[in-house]
Amino acid sequence: MRSLPARHALRTPDGETLALQDWSVESGAARAVVVVVHGLGEHAGRYAHVADRLNDWGFEVRAVDHYGHGASSGARGGLPTVDRLLDDLALVIDDTRQTHPALPLVLLGHSLGGLVAASFVARGVRPVDALVLSSPALDPGLSAFQKFLVATLSRIAPTLRVGNGLDLQYLSHDPAVAKAYRADSLCHDRIGARLARFLADEGASVQAAAARWAVPTLLIYAGDDRLVDPAGSRAFAQAAPPSMVSTTCYAGHYHEIFNEREADPVFERLRRWLDERFALP
């Protein structure tokens, strides 16, 4: 039986708490530490199976619940500032560097977390050694009117929170995934105006930085994604230097590629890419 993750909290400058989970390599020297950044409405615990695989391959894993998500503090789906998720991730990275000072650091972000991780790299908030993007929300598929509405609400009603509109049947072709999500008390369906604005606007900033991308990146995404527009991933892949960004599209997969019925090829692709960059101990 695997050991349970170590759970602890990180205090933010304004007195809020970020819930962290650490999964440790049980034997041998670790190759790197992977920081997992989750998607909208969910939480870090949904990546335990990903962490188990990474541990088996020799990687330490840390995952954080976003502000307003999971076991972290804050109104569900709300943000006190538009860039709060980036600021919090910087705290997590700083703490992780102190905890694992000798290890390279890999960011792995899914969906909203992929957008946060990509923006973090594009802005150069903190240096990271590698980046993995899983079905990142680089284009949320909003219409011009929806983007206008988001921008307006973030000014006149920044604390307003509404349903996030995610259709859970399109998480995975495995109906057990959506069933477990609905039954998970740490998942929610709220989104605030500031978080919606970050989703609406930040993808364009990442796309603008693609041509000068300088961090080794694995982009893996669902070709039949109904929750974020895969066109955002395609556009990023086309603009980014091929020497920096390796891309695989899983044409028949829904959004959560690590939770699909045919997830083994996704994990194998991730393992091969990591093996190429981080030597076995």
Buried (B, 14 or more C-beta within 10 A) or exposed (E): EEEEBEEEBBEBEEEBBBBBBBBBBEEEEBBBBBBBBBBBBBBBBBBBEBBBBBBEBBBBBBBBBBBBBBBBBBEBBBBBEBBBBBBBBBBBBEBBBEEBEEBBBBBBBBBBBBBBBBBBBBBEBBEBBBBBBBBBBBBBBBEEEEBEBBBEBBEEEBEBBEEBEBEBEBBBBBEEBBEBBEEBEBBBBBBBBBBBBBBBBBBEEBBEBBEEBEBBBBBBBBBBBBBBBBEBBBBBBEBBEEEBBBBBBBEEBBBBBBBBEEBEBBBEBBBEBBEEBBEEE
